[in-house]
Amino acid sequence: MKASLPVRAAILKRKTYEAPAEDRLNKVRLDFNENTSGCSPSVIRALAKLTPKQLAMYPEYQAATRDLARYFGVRAGELMLTNGGDEALRVFFDAFVEEGGAILICDPTFPMYRYFAEIAGARVDACRYRPDMSFPMADVLVALRKKPRVLFIANPNNPTGTLLGRGELRRILQACTNTAVVVDEAYAELSGVSVVCLIRRYPHLFVTRTFSKAAGIAALRLGAVIAHKSSLDILRRAMPPFSVNLAALVAARAAVRDRAAVRRYILQVRSTRAWLAAELDGLGVVVYPSAANFILANFGLRGPRLFKYLERRRILLRERSDQIGPGFVRIAIGTPAEMRRLVTLIRRHWKSK
């Protein structure tokens, strides 16, 4: 029997998103900006207390929302929990972007903005980061005159590590009151810069956060949108009622209670990131300043062979040749031991050529 399915044109035009390769657990995972130290032990203890009766119920959100709102410094009505950071991004297309409508991004950046735009049949207008990976402010302000439905800004940006200060983001917010401005703060704990404090002043500002990075619970998929209550009420109309699972709620509440574990991870990343940048700089590798738990580096024409060499030795990096150019790679900051192994192998390969 043959079938002819009524597939939307936008779906037929795009490729399937390829998830990371399997069998990553016992490798040095420096490819997806994960917290390779793992989550706080208190998270494991909290998950172990879940009962069969709790797992048989649909999740309840009020207590978790109250606790996590307190962690972010907002009211419960200003926080909406989502099934990972990806759902936090997708809801903007469901709420604001008609087919054929435009969004604005700055390339290179997190690919899921473009991914969801293509699924929605939206037009993607893109400004380009400068060769030094600085933010194209002038270009963005000009592009905003066309009133795109949504502007997505990753801050710090992935993969460049570029960080905008609050003053720069205020300048953007003041220039586009007819555009939903989504500031993706996946790495805010590491950068120390957030615009959550501005949500009551700018109703068109939406801040997305995730528990996949500093909290170390990427496998449980929990994200959040923080915004002015009236604006968040619009997004809630596009959300299903039970998209966040109970285990994610339990884990996140335990993670934010153990703030010492988060602080230790942040301090470790900042110290190790500076060490790695200095080591690569000493080899003549171009390294770009980063405020996140990764760095962007350019190994030049020798890069692709090096990346394959490292992969054969079970070290995974995120090559960015497709987005930026040959030799560019994003390297997540793992544990000090993982980074020492990485540098040792890079030196060995570098000196052998």
ZADOZA-458863 format. One record per residue: residue in three letters; x, y, z of N, C-alpha, C in turn. Coordinates in steps of 0.05 Angstrom, whole numbers, plus 5000, padded with zeros to 4 digits. Atoms other than C-alpha are relative to their C-alpha. Layout:
REM residues N
ALAXYZXYZXYZ
...
END
This chain:
REM residues 353
MET501749765000500050005000501850255000
LYS498649755001502550694982498350225013
ALA501449774988500851335019501350264991
SER499049745007501552055001499350195023
LEU500549844976502252455065499950304994
PRO500349715005500153195067502150165016
VAL497849884985506953445090500250304993
ARG499749725005507954195099502550064984
ALA497849935018512554515048502550075016
ALA497749924984517054805103501549765010
ILE498750244991518454105128501549864977
LEU498750135023520053825059502550154992
LYS497749855008525054385048502549975018
ARG497850004981529354255109501049715006
LYS498850254992533953695133499349945029
THR500450084973533053305197502350105017
TYR497949924982536853585256501449755011
GLU498550234992542353095272501050045029
ALA499149994972543252965347502949915002
PRO497250094997550252835375500249704997
ALA499550295004553252155360499649865027
GLU500450164976551651605410502749915011
ASP497750114987556551265457502050225008
ARG498349784991559351915486500849985029
LEU499750004971559051725560502949985010
ASN497350064990566151465568502150144983
LYS498049845015569451975522500350275014
VAL499649734990572152665538498250184983
ARG502249875014565953055519500350305001
LEU499649715001568053755500498650124976
ASP501449925025563153815442497350145004
PHE502749894996556454025473499750185025
ASN500049814978558354505529498649895025
GLU501150124977556054015582501750055025
ASN498650004975558054045655501249735004
THR498850274999562953455652500749925028
SER499650084972563853475728497549855010
GLY502450134991556653235734498450185020
CYS501749844982550953495777500849975029
SER499650024971550953615852499149735011
PRO501050254987550552985895497250035012
SER502749974989544353295926497849954980
VAL501950065021540853225859499449705000
ILE500350295000542052475860498449915024
ARG501550084975539552415932497050084997
ALA502849915003533252815915498549824980
LEU501350185020531652375854499549735012
ALA500450274988532551745895497649985019
LYS502349994982526851965941497349994986
LEU502550015015521651955885498749735005
THR501550244994516151455900498549904975
PRO501750105022512151005852497450164997
LYS502549855002505851395870500550274987
GLN499449745012509152065851500449964970
LEU499550045029511451775784497549924985
ALA502550075013504351545770498250244996
MET501649755001501652255777501050194978
TYR499149775017501752835728501450205019
PRO498449824982506853345755498450245008
GLU501149754989504853945797502350205000
TYR497949805006508554595785500350235020
GLN500049754984506855125838502450025018
ALA497949984981511954955891502750034986
ALA497549985015517654845841500350284987
THR499949745012515955485804500650225020
ARG499449814979515955875869502950005008
ASP497250034991522755605890502050104978
LEU498249935022525955695821499850304994
ALA500349715004523056405814501750155020
ARG498349884979526456575880502949994992
TYR497250035009533056315852500750204979
PHE499549815021532356765791499550295009
GLY500649744990530157355834497650134988
VAL502449905011523257425803497649895014
ARG502550114989515957305821499249754985
ALA500950255013512656635806498650054974
GLY501449945025508256955753501750104978
GLU498149915021514457205716501849784990
LEU498450235007517256505707498349784988
MET501450235012514955955659502049784995
LEU498250225004518355275661499449864974
THR500350135026519554895596501649744999
ASN498650255004521854225571502650054986
GLY497449935011529054425562500050284988
GLY499749745013531755065532498950014972
ASP501050005028529454845463497050075000
GLU502849935000522054875482499750305007
ALA500149724993523455555513500350184975
LEU499749855024525555785444497749964980
ARG502150075019520255425403497450155005
VAL502549874994514555755440499750284988
PHE500149735013516356435410498949984972
PHE501150045027514856165341497049945001
ASP502850074998508255875363498450255008
ALA501549774990506256535396500250244982
PHE499549755013509157075351500549994970
VAL499050015027511456835283498149864981
GLU501750125021506556735226501849894978
GLU498550105023508756335165500750244981
GLY499149785017512856815122500950245016
GLY499049784983514257275181503049985004
ALA497149984998521357485196501049995029
ILE498549974975526057365254502850104994
LEU497349895004532857675264501949865019
ILE497950134984539157315288502750134992
CYS497349925006546657455288501749754997
ASP498350245006550956915255502950065004
PRO500950274992554556505276498850005028
THR501350014974549956335334498749725004
PHE501250264993545955765366498249924977
PRO501550075024543055375307497049955004
MET502950064996536255235340498250234993
TYR501649775009533855945324499249964971
ARG500550045029534455805250498349744996
TYR501450265002531955085259497050045004
PHE502849964995525355295290498750194980
ALA501149815020524555865240499449854974
GLU500550155025525155375182497549825003
ILE502450164995519954915213497450174998
ALA502349825000515255505222499550134972
GLY500249875026516355725150500550305001
ALA499349724997519156385174502450084984
ARG497749895014524256835140502150075021
VAL497849954981531056885174501750224989
ASP498149785007534657555169502349985020
ALA497650044983541757515195502050224996
CYS497649835000547058025214502449815005
ARG497750174998554157765217501950125021
TYR497949924982559057785275502550094985
ARG497649905013565458165258502249795000
PRO497950205001571857785241501349965028
ASP498950034973574257915313497849895019
MET502350114985567557605336498650205019
SER501549794986564858265363497250024989
PHE502849995007557458395361499550224980
PRO500549805021554758765299497850205008
MET502149834989550959295338498750184979
ALA501149815020550159805281498249854980
ASP501650165019547659265233497349925012
VAL502450094986542659015284498050235003
LEU501849774996539759705298498750084973
VAL501249955026538759805223497949794993
ALA501850225006535559125214497450015016
LEU502449984983530659255271498050204989
ARG501949815012527559825230497949854984
LYS501950165015524159275190498049855017
LYS501850124980520559045253499649704998
PRO500350295000522058305254498349915024
ARG501750094978517357895297501649955025
VAL498350084977522957635342502950054994
LEU497149985001530257815354501149815021
PHE498750184982534357255384502950085004
ILE497249944994540857435420500949815022
ALA498850184980544956905456502150175014
ASN498249834985548757255512500949865026
PRO498049995021554157015517499149844976
ASN500850135025553656795445501549734997
ASN498950275007554756075423500149984970
PRO497450104989559755935391502150215005
THR497849804999563556595394500950075029
GLY499449924973563256705470499650295006
THR500349714998561657435458497950085021
LEU501849914979558357805516499250294996
LEU501049735000553958425513499450095028
GLY500749894974553258865574497150105001
ARG502849914998546559115601499550254985
GLY500449755015547659795570499649964971
GLU500450075028548359505501497349884995
LEU502550135003542259075510497750205004
ARG502049794997538259675535499750164975
ARG500049855025540160045472498349854979
ILE501650165018537159475431497050015008
LEU502750004990530859445474498550264994
GLN501249745005529560185466499650054971
ALA500249965029530260125390497849844987
CYS501950195014524959585378497749925017
THR502350064983518659625419497949834986
ASN501950175015514859245364501149734994
THR498850265004519458645366500449865027
ALA499450164976519858085418503049955001
VAL497150034998527058095442500649775019
VAL499450244984529357415467503050005005
VAL497250014992535857435506500549725012
ASP499550284992538256715512502449995019
GLU498049984979542156685577500849725010
ALA499350274992544155945576502549995017
TYR497450004985551056135604500250235019
ALA500049764983549056715649501449965026
GLU498750054975551556385712503150034997
LEU497249985005558456365680500950284993
SER499249735009558457065651499650215022
GLY500649814979555557415712498450234990
VAL501649795011551357855666497249904993
SER502750085006543757805663498350254997
VAL501949785002538058255641497349935012
VAL502550074986532757905684499050245015
CYS500849774985532658545725498550214984
LEU501349805017529858925665497249924990
ILE502550105012523558515651497650175007
ARG502349844993518858975688500050274986
ARG499849755015521359585650499549974971
TYR500350055029521259265581498249764996
PRO501850235004515058835568500649834975
HIS499450165024517858605501502649855004
LEU497650164994523958295535499349735011
PHE500450274990524057545545502849885005
VAL497450124993529957195580499649705002
THR500150294997531056445570502449915016
ARG497950124983535056025619499849704997
THR499950305001537055295624501349895024
PHE498750154978539054795677501949804989
SER498250195013543354415627502950065003
LYS497149924999549854795638501050005029
ALA498949984973551755045708498849795019
ALA501350194982546654595743500749714993
GLY499150275007549053985704497949794997
ILE502150215003542353645690498950014972
ALA500849995028542153675614498249774992
ALA501550245008539252965610497150025009
LEU502749984990532953175648498350214986
ARG501449805018531153755600498250195016
LEU501549794987529054365640501150274992
GLY499449735007528955075615498050195012
ALA501949804989525355715632499950254983
VAL500349735012522656365604499350195022
ILE500549794979522756985648499250254985
ALA501049765013518757595628498050145017
HIS502249854988513758125648497549825001
LYS502250194998507557755673498150024977
SER501949985022502958035620501049884974
SER498850115024507757835565500249705001
LEU499850294996508857145594497349874998
ASP502750125002501357035597499449944971
ILE500550065029501357075520501449744993
LEU498650255006506656525516498649765012
ARG501350234987502856085564497749894983
ARG502250095018497156045513501049804980
ALA498950185020501855675467501449755011
MET498650224986504455175519498149785007
PRO501650234990501854475533500050005031
PRO500249984971499754355606502149855016
PHE498350174984504653815627502649934985
SER497750065016510953895585502649945017
VAL497750034983515853895644499649765019
ASN500450244984516953235680500950045029
LEU499549974972517253135755502949975008
ALA497150044993524452875757501650264995
ALA498649755006526853525725499450215021
LEU500649804979523153945776501449935026
VAL498650084976525953545834503050054999
ALA497149975003532953565807500850305000
ALA499449725001532754315793499850135027
ARG500349894973530254485862502449935018
ALA497750094984535854075893502650144990
ALA497649875011541054385846500250295009
VAL499849724992539255105863500350035030
ARG499449994971539354945938502949975006
ASP497150054996546554715931501550214984
ARG498749795015549255385908503049985001
ALA497150034998556155215932501149834977
ALA499150175022556654665879500150164974
VAL500049835024554655165825502350195000
ARG497849814998559755665850502749864994
ARG497550155005565255135850500449954970
TYR499850055029563654965778500850254985
ILE499449745014563755695756502950085004
LEU497249934995570455825789501949824986
GLN498350195015573455195759500050064971
VAL500149945029571055375689501650254994
ARG498549755006573756085693503049965002
SER497150054997580555855718501149834977
THR499150195020581155275669499850134972
ARG500349865026578655705611502350184995
ALA497649825003584156215623502549844994
TRP497650175003589355665628500149894971
LEU500150115027587055335563500650214979
ALA499549785020586955995525502950074999
ALA497249945000594056135547501749784987
GLU498650225012596455445527499750004969
LEU500450005029593355495458501350244987
ASP498749765010595856205449503049954997
GLY497250065002602855945463500849834976
LEU499550175025602155465404499550164975
GLY500649845024600156035358497249974990
VAL502850045007592755845357498550265007
VAL501649764995587856425351497749925019
VAL502150064980583256425413498450265004
TYR501749764997577356895420499050025030
PRO500949974972575257185488497249885004
SER502650134995569456795519499150055029
ALA501249974973564756915578498349755007
ALA501750244996561756205574501849775009
ASN498450244992564055495590501249864976
PHE498750095024567455425523501750224988
ILE498649805015572355775478499849934970
LEU499850045029572455875403502950054992
ALA497249985008579255755371500249944970
ASN499550045029581955775300502849874997
PHE497550155004587255235286501050024971
GLY499149975027587755435213499649754983
LEU500350235019588654935156500749735012
ARG499350254987591654425203497849905018
GLY502050074981585454415245498549744994
PRO501650245005581153885210501449745006
ARG498650244995586553365214500449965031
LEU499750024971587753525288497449905013
PHE502650084988580353455304499549704996
LYS500350295005580152765272501949845017
TYR498050144982586452565310498949995028
LEU501049994973583252775375497549815003
GLU502450184999576752405359500849715002
ARG499050284999580651765347500949935028
ARG499050044972583351855418497850075020
ARG502449984983576251935446499750285013
ILE500449724991576452695454498250134979
LEU501949895018570353025423499950315002
LEU500249715002570453755401497750074981
ARG502149925018565254155362501250174977
GLU498849855023568154345294497950194989
ARG501849805010565154985267500850104972
SER499349945028567854965196497650084984
ASP502449955016560754975169499050285005
GLN501149744993558855615206502050234995
ILE498149784999565356015206502249964979
GLY497950055020570955695165501849775009
PRO498350234993576055125163501950075023
GLY498149964978580055045227498750115025
PHE501449894977574855365273498749775016
VAL501150214982572754945333499150135026
ARG500949924973568755045397500849785019
ILE499050194981571954715457498650065027
ALA501249964974567754625520502249975022
ILE498150014978571454715586499249775018
GLY500650234983571654045621501550025026
THR498550014975575153835685502950074994
PRO497149945004582454045695501549754988
ALA498750245010584553315682499449964970
GLU500750035028580653295617501450204982
MET498749805016583653945593503049964998
ARG497150075002590753725610500549794979
ARG499850215020589653105568499750124972
LEU500549875026586953525511502550154991
VAL497749845008592953995511502449834995
THR497750185005597953425516499849884972
LEU500350125027595053105453500250214978
ILE499649795020594653765416502950064996
ARG497149945002601953905431501449774985
ARG498850235013603853205409499550014970
HIS500649995028600253275343501250244986
TRP499049765011602553995332503049984994
LYS497150025004609953815340500749784980
SER499450225018609453205295499850084971
LYS500549925028607753605233502050224992
END
